Amino acid sequence: MAKVWFVGAGPGDPDLITVKGRNLIEKADAILFAGSLVSETAMRWARPGCEVMDSKGMDLEAIVAWLIEQAQEDSTVIRLQTGDPGLYGALIEMVQPLDEQGIDVGVVPGVSSAMASAAAGVESLTLPEVTQTVILTRVEGRTPMPEGESLPELAQHHCTLCLFLSITLLKKVQADLLAAGWSEDAPILVVHKASWPGEEKIIRGTLADIREKCRTEKINSQAMIIVSPTIGSRHWSEIKKSKLYDKSFSHRFRKAEG
């Protein structure tokens, strides 16, 4: 029975795809990969004879039509997407037409660029008594934001913000964060092409100067913006440590000392 798999390729480095994702690529009969965002190197695992197509010039209707056509002929079809399919991946838009055709669907999660960017900068998105909340969002552009989800509203929580698809709107990011009470010297991390071998760029700055730094580095696409009170904590002289590893903290695997 034919099945279409939506596989998260991860942030860029082909080695960050999951083992399950790679195994599916190895046995796939047809693969449609998002060539503008997914490294073609990931195709090295495809078997000889596998139908491979780049979707960067295709619209939604063309993508869906291709998946349906291949599913009628082949047993294992893959839509290989950047990051995780469930995060800004138009997953439901592609799944609904497949459901209508009675085609079986599966999803394999992938590493998000938010996590890869934090890893690139050796940053933690959460710290005890600093912030325990991470918001994954974007700045309003051509796609409107639902009520209550504007950046000034979300930023009022002063927790970690991972901003997708927003690098060309840094001026608005600056204005919105200032409106939400963030200071001009709030640290910001921008990572371009996180984990891409030989292409990754890490830019550190503050709310006041990050836009100019990104312009200097010509960063205008494929960049993650992380705004967080935890940025730079690697170099703090003191931090509140996790209770999980505290000697005085008991849990079902370890009894407290003292």
LOFILO-315691 format. One record per residue (C-alpha): residue in one letter; x, y negated, z. Coordinates in Angstrom, 3 decimals. Layout:
// residues N
+---+----------+----------+----------+
! r !       px !       py !       pz !
+---+----------+----------+----------+
! a !        X !        Y !        Z !
...
+---+----------+----------+----------+
// end
This chain:
// residues 258
+---+----------+----------+----------+
! r !       px !       py !       pz !
+---+----------+----------+----------+
! m !    0.000 !    0.000 !    0.000 !
! a !    1.335 !   -3.411 !   -0.961 !
! k !    2.245 !   -5.856 !    1.774 !
! v !    3.433 !   -9.454 !    1.696 !
! w !    5.886 !  -10.376 !    4.424 !
! f !    6.516 !  -13.972 !    5.448 !
! v !   10.071 !  -13.863 !    6.739 !
! g !   11.854 !  -16.630 !    8.635 !
! a !   15.331 !  -16.996 !    7.143 !
! g !   16.517 !  -19.120 !   10.052 !
! p !   18.126 !  -22.560 !    9.907 !
! g !   20.737 !  -22.015 !    7.189 !
! d !   23.479 !  -19.586 !    8.133 !
! p !   22.435 !  -16.306 !    6.448 !
! d !   23.771 !  -14.365 !    9.443 !
! l !   21.094 !  -15.966 !   11.650 !
! i !   18.280 !  -14.088 !    9.937 !
! t !   16.837 !  -11.380 !   12.165 !
! v !   17.821 !   -7.743 !   11.680 !
! k !   14.199 !   -6.970 !   10.806 !
! g !   14.192 !   -9.717 !    8.191 !
! r !   17.396 !   -8.452 !    6.612 !
! n !   16.111 !   -4.885 !    6.599 !
! l !   13.008 !   -6.016 !    4.738 !
! i !   15.120 !   -7.873 !    2.178 !
! e !   17.136 !   -4.699 !    1.597 !
! k !   14.042 !   -2.701 !    0.667 !
! a !   11.935 !   -5.432 !   -0.963 !
! d !   10.559 !   -5.063 !   -4.475 !
! a !   10.104 !   -8.821 !   -4.920 !
! i !   11.369 !  -11.897 !   -3.047 !
! l !   10.231 !  -15.500 !   -3.397 !
! f !   12.683 !  -17.719 !   -1.511 !
! a !   12.486 !  -21.431 !   -0.754 !
! g !   15.645 !  -22.384 !   -2.648 !
! s !   15.664 !  -26.028 !   -1.587 !
! l !   16.042 !  -24.992 !    2.056 !
! v !   17.127 !  -21.334 !    2.176 !
! s !   20.675 !  -20.356 !    1.237 !
! e !   20.731 !  -18.125 !   -1.834 !
! t !   23.439 !  -16.176 !   -0.016 !
! a !   20.626 !  -14.393 !    1.802 !
! m !   19.837 !  -12.678 !   -1.500 !
! r !   23.039 !  -10.671 !   -1.222 !
! w !   21.090 !   -8.027 !    0.690 !
! a !   18.501 !   -7.581 !   -2.045 !
! r !   18.710 !   -4.229 !   -3.828 !
! p !   19.417 !   -3.964 !   -7.574 !
! g !   16.205 !   -4.327 !   -9.538 !
! c !   14.495 !   -6.505 !   -6.946 !
! e !   12.540 !   -9.362 !   -8.544 !
! v !   13.971 !  -12.589 !   -7.074 !
! m !   12.417 !  -16.001 !   -7.672 !
! d !   13.262 !  -19.490 !   -6.380 !
! s !   10.162 !  -21.475 !   -5.410 !
! k !   11.688 !  -24.952 !   -5.228 !
! g !    9.907 !  -26.062 !   -8.412 !
! m !    6.578 !  -24.422 !   -7.563 !
! d !    3.457 !  -25.906 !   -5.965 !
! l !    1.230 !  -24.047 !   -3.501 !
! e !   -1.038 !  -22.576 !   -6.171 !
! a !    1.927 !  -21.244 !   -8.144 !
! i !    3.486 !  -19.712 !   -5.038 !
! v !    0.265 !  -17.955 !   -4.058 !
! a !   -0.330 !  -16.730 !   -7.607 !
! w !    3.188 !  -15.253 !   -7.737 !
! l !    2.766 !  -13.462 !   -4.408 !
! i !   -0.588 !  -12.015 !   -5.468 !
! e !    0.763 !  -10.887 !   -8.830 !
! q !    3.777 !   -9.181 !   -7.275 !
! a !    1.666 !   -7.580 !   -4.543 !
! q !   -0.492 !   -5.964 !   -7.227 !
! e !    2.590 !   -4.311 !   -8.710 !
! d !    4.962 !   -3.800 !   -5.810 !
! s !    4.805 !   -2.334 !   -2.323 !
! t !    7.006 !   -4.819 !   -0.419 !
! v !    6.907 !   -8.515 !   -1.293 !
! i !    8.728 !  -11.194 !    0.719 !
! r !    8.156 !  -14.897 !    1.005 !
! l !   11.471 !  -16.038 !    2.512 !
! q !   11.089 !  -19.360 !    4.302 !
! t !   13.388 !  -21.649 !    6.194 !
! g !   13.401 !  -21.528 !    9.991 !
! d !   10.268 !  -19.881 !   11.361 !
! p !    7.225 !  -19.353 !    9.105 !
! g !    4.824 !  -20.545 !   11.796 !
! l !    6.456 !  -23.954 !   12.200 !
! y !    5.856 !  -26.435 !    9.336 !
! g !    5.812 !  -23.486 !    6.964 !
! a !    2.346 !  -23.810 !    5.335 !
! l !    1.803 !  -20.233 !    6.509 !
! i !   -1.984 !  -20.259 !    6.798 !
! e !   -2.371 !  -22.011 !    3.433 !
! m !   -0.636 !  -19.062 !    1.791 !
! v !   -2.152 !  -16.314 !    3.925 !
! q !   -5.811 !  -17.222 !    3.344 !
! p !   -5.768 !  -16.505 !   -0.438 !
! l !   -4.001 !  -13.195 !    0.261 !
! d !   -6.693 !  -12.313 !    2.793 !
! e !   -9.325 !  -13.047 !    0.162 !
! q !   -7.604 !  -10.573 !   -2.167 !
! g !   -7.441 !   -7.944 !    0.553 !
! i !   -3.628 !   -7.978 !    0.579 !
! d !   -1.956 !   -6.911 !    3.819 !
! v !    0.232 !   -9.571 !    5.457 !
! g !    3.026 !   -9.506 !    8.045 !
! v !    5.175 !  -12.227 !    9.631 !
! v !    8.775 !  -11.990 !   10.845 !
! p !    9.798 !  -14.928 !   13.059 !
! g !   13.004 !  -16.829 !   12.497 !
! v !   15.425 !  -19.106 !   14.352 !
! s !   14.198 !  -22.701 !   14.244 !
! s !   16.478 !  -25.595 !   13.278 !
! a !   15.583 !  -27.113 !   16.656 !
! m !   17.359 !  -24.267 !   18.435 !
! a !   20.203 !  -24.188 !   15.921 !
! s !   20.756 !  -27.932 !   16.333 !
! a !   20.896 !  -27.678 !   20.115 !
! a !   23.374 !  -24.813 !   19.714 !
! a !   25.504 !  -26.838 !   17.302 !
! g !   25.787 !  -29.625 !   19.845 !
! v !   26.188 !  -27.230 !   22.804 !
! e !   23.156 !  -28.848 !   24.391 !
! s !   20.397 !  -27.433 !   26.587 !
! l !   16.865 !  -28.566 !   25.804 !
! t !   15.851 !  -28.072 !   29.436 !
! l !   17.566 !  -28.693 !   32.767 !
! p !   16.274 !  -28.159 !   36.308 !
! e !   14.756 !  -31.336 !   37.745 !
! v !   15.526 !  -33.261 !   34.535 !
! t !   13.009 !  -31.834 !   32.074 !
! q !   11.294 !  -28.474 !   31.719 !
! t !    9.288 !  -29.370 !   28.628 !
! v !   10.143 !  -29.369 !   24.930 !
! i !    7.881 !  -30.989 !   22.335 !
! l !    8.312 !  -29.924 !   18.709 !
! t !    6.785 !  -32.611 !   16.526 !
! r !    7.277 !  -35.008 !   13.644 !
! v !    6.764 !  -38.686 !   12.922 !
! e !    3.665 !  -39.644 !   11.008 !
! g !    4.382 !  -40.118 !    7.314 !
! r !    2.322 !  -38.940 !    4.355 !
! t !    0.873 !  -36.277 !    6.660 !
! p !   -1.220 !  -38.013 !    9.344 !
! m !   -0.938 !  -36.980 !   12.979 !
! p !   -3.988 !  -35.713 !   14.873 !
! e !   -5.472 !  -37.973 !   17.523 !
! g !   -3.361 !  -38.033 !   20.663 !
! e !   -0.217 !  -36.763 !   18.931 !
! s !    1.447 !  -39.976 !   17.787 !
! l !    5.112 !  -40.270 !   18.742 !
! p !    4.539 !  -43.190 !   21.161 !
! e !    1.973 !  -41.042 !   22.993 !
! l !    4.107 !  -37.889 !   23.124 !
! a !    7.270 !  -39.816 !   23.995 !
! q !    5.650 !  -41.175 !   27.153 !
! h !    6.321 !  -37.794 !   28.748 !
! h !   10.079 !  -38.557 !   28.594 !
! c !   10.846 !  -34.885 !   28.070 !
! t !   12.819 !  -33.299 !   25.211 !
! l !   11.583 !  -34.238 !   21.749 !
! c !   12.655 !  -32.276 !   18.667 !
! l !   11.658 !  -34.296 !   15.630 !
! f !   11.300 !  -32.414 !   12.356 !
! l !   10.976 !  -33.987 !    8.895 !
! s !   11.593 !  -37.474 !   10.248 !
! i !   15.151 !  -38.490 !    9.359 !
! t !   13.999 !  -40.988 !    6.714 !
! l !   11.757 !  -42.602 !    9.325 !
! l !   14.416 !  -43.355 !   11.935 !
! k !   13.418 !  -47.015 !   12.087 !
! k !    9.914 !  -45.935 !   13.128 !
! v !   11.387 !  -43.416 !   15.589 !
! q !   13.359 !  -46.216 !   17.230 !
! a !   10.318 !  -48.497 !   17.472 !
! d !    8.030 !  -45.743 !   18.773 !
! l !   10.456 !  -44.597 !   21.464 !
! l !   11.065 !  -48.137 !   22.647 !
! a !    7.301 !  -48.643 !   22.805 !
! a !    7.072 !  -45.503 !   24.961 !
! g !    9.581 !  -46.877 !   27.461 !
! w !   12.818 !  -45.211 !   26.343 !
! s !   15.904 !  -47.382 !   26.799 !
! e !   18.129 !  -48.509 !   23.934 !
! d !   21.024 !  -46.522 !   25.398 !
! a !   19.057 !  -43.241 !   25.482 !
! p !   21.284 !  -40.557 !   23.915 !
! i !   20.202 !  -38.975 !   20.619 !
! l !   21.582 !  -35.990 !   18.731 !
! v !   21.080 !  -35.648 !   14.973 !
! v !   22.201 !  -32.479 !   13.209 !
! h !   22.214 !  -32.237 !    9.422 !
! k !   21.972 !  -28.726 !    7.986 !
! a !   22.410 !  -27.036 !   11.348 !
! s !   24.436 !  -23.799 !   11.019 !
! w !   25.026 !  -24.188 !    7.254 !
! p !   28.646 !  -23.059 !    6.720 !
! g !   30.777 !  -26.021 !    5.631 !
! e !   27.797 !  -28.413 !    5.440 !
! e !   26.723 !  -28.995 !    9.032 !
! k !   27.117 !  -32.537 !   10.366 !
! i !   26.639 !  -33.592 !   13.989 !
! i !   25.931 !  -37.238 !   14.741 !
! r !   25.705 !  -38.526 !   18.282 !
! g !   24.469 !  -41.946 !   19.203 !
! t !   21.940 !  -43.929 !   21.152 !
! l !   18.478 !  -45.138 !   20.318 !
! a !   20.057 !  -48.470 !   19.406 !
! d !   22.708 !  -47.240 !   16.967 !
! i !   21.691 !  -43.789 !   15.689 !
! r !   20.019 !  -45.109 !   12.531 !
! e !   23.123 !  -46.995 !   11.441 !
! k !   25.343 !  -43.999 !   12.210 !
! c !   23.141 !  -41.746 !   10.080 !
! r !   23.177 !  -44.273 !    7.236 !
! t !   26.972 !  -44.390 !    7.406 !
! e !   27.088 !  -40.579 !    7.157 !
! k !   24.464 !  -40.646 !    4.367 !
! i !   22.124 !  -38.359 !    6.320 !
! n !   18.719 !  -38.606 !    4.661 !
! s !   17.389 !  -35.046 !    4.524 !
! q !   17.417 !  -31.679 !    6.302 !
! a !   18.188 !  -33.159 !    9.703 !
! m !   16.889 !  -32.469 !   13.194 !
! i !   16.542 !  -35.357 !   15.641 !
! i !   16.744 !  -34.411 !   19.317 !
! v !   15.893 !  -37.024 !   21.908 !
! s !   16.237 !  -35.790 !   25.461 !
! p !   17.283 !  -36.815 !   28.958 !
! t !   19.468 !  -33.676 !   28.889 !
! i !   21.697 !  -34.805 !   26.000 !
! g !   25.316 !  -34.973 !   27.092 !
! s !   24.747 !  -33.087 !   30.354 !
! r !   27.743 !  -30.869 !   29.584 !
! h !   29.887 !  -33.788 !   30.723 !
! w !   27.917 !  -34.805 !   33.811 !
! s !   29.820 !  -34.522 !   37.080 !
! e !   26.792 !  -33.027 !   38.835 !
! i !   23.719 !  -31.097 !   37.712 !
! k !   20.895 !  -29.340 !   39.529 !
! k !   21.496 !  -25.613 !   39.067 !
! s !   18.951 !  -22.952 !   38.201 !
! k !   17.346 !  -21.162 !   41.160 !
! l !   17.411 !  -17.920 !   39.181 !
! y !   21.132 !  -17.445 !   39.828 !
! d !   21.239 !  -19.037 !   43.278 !
! k !   22.563 !  -16.665 !   45.966 !
! s !   19.731 !  -17.705 !   48.273 !
! f !   17.050 !  -16.890 !   45.711 !
! s !   15.472 !  -13.440 !   45.687 !
! h !   13.785 !  -11.754 !   42.769 !
! r !   12.886 !   -8.165 !   41.950 !
! f !   16.401 !   -7.335 !   40.723 !
! r !   18.436 !   -9.057 !   43.430 !
! k !   18.056 !   -9.751 !   47.136 !
! a !   19.073 !  -13.149 !   48.495 !
! e !   22.285 !  -13.417 !   50.467 !
! g !   22.518 !  -15.150 !   53.824 !
+---+----------+----------+----------+
// end
